[in-house]
Amino acid sequence: MKIIWYNSESKKYNCGSSQDFISEVSQVNEPSSLAIVMKFNQHSTNLARKVLRQLNLVNNEMEEYLASS
């Protein structure tokens, strides 16, 4: 299974296994800053990566837009 989560401390979306998510939870100052956004089965790994790229692209564009306003 692949999971996409948002880390409000780093302001980035991440993708990985359940173990990757648990590892990141143990490394952040505030574990509640991580929110699971989507879960994908093993056959949807490529889709998960595409969704991750798009989420981070939109996130970056929004941050740039807000900074320029």
C-alpha positions in Angstrom: 0.0 0.0 0.0 1.2 3.5 -0.8 0.1 6.5 1.4 0.1 10.2 0.5 0.3 12.5 3.5 0.7 16.2 4.1 3.3 17.5 6.5 2.2 21.0 7.7 5.6 21.6 9.3 7.5 21.2 5.9 4.4 22.3 3.9 4.9 19.3 1.5 3.0 16.2 0.5 4.9 12.9 0.8 4.3 9.4 -0.5 5.5 6.1 0.9 4.6 3.0 2.7 2.9 2.8 6.1 6.3 2.3 7.6 7.6 5.5 5.9 4.7 7.4 7.4 5.3 6.0 10.9 9.0 6.9 10.6 8.2 10.5 9.6 5.7 10.7 12.5 8.5 9.8 14.9 10.7 12.5 13.5 8.4 15.6 13.6 8.0 17.9 16.5 4.2 17.7 16.3 2.9 14.3 15.1 -0.6 15.8 14.6 1.0 18.0 11.8 0.8 14.9 9.5 -2.4 14.1 7.8 -3.0 11.1 5.5 -4.6 12.4 2.3 -5.0 9.2 0.2 -4.2 5.5 0.2 -3.4 3.4 -2.8 -3.1 -0.3 -3.3 0.2 -1.8 -4.6 -1.1 -1.7 -8.2 -1.5 2.0 -8.1 2.0 3.1 -7.2 2.5 5.1 -10.5 -0.8 6.8 -9.9 0.2 7.7 -6.3 3.4 9.3 -7.6 1.5 11.3 -10.2 -1.0 12.5 -7.6 1.9 13.4 -5.3 3.7 15.5 -8.0 0.4 17.4 -8.8 -0.3 18.1 -5.2 3.1 19.5 -4.6 3.0 21.5 -7.8 -0.3 23.1 -6.8 0.9 23.7 -3.3 4.0 25.5 -4.6 2.0 27.6 -7.0 -0.4 28.6 -4.2 2.5 29.6 -1.9 4.0 31.7 -4.7 0.7 33.3 -5.4 0.1 34.2 -1.8 3.6 35.5 -1.4 3.1 37.9 -4.3 -0.2 39.2 -3.1 
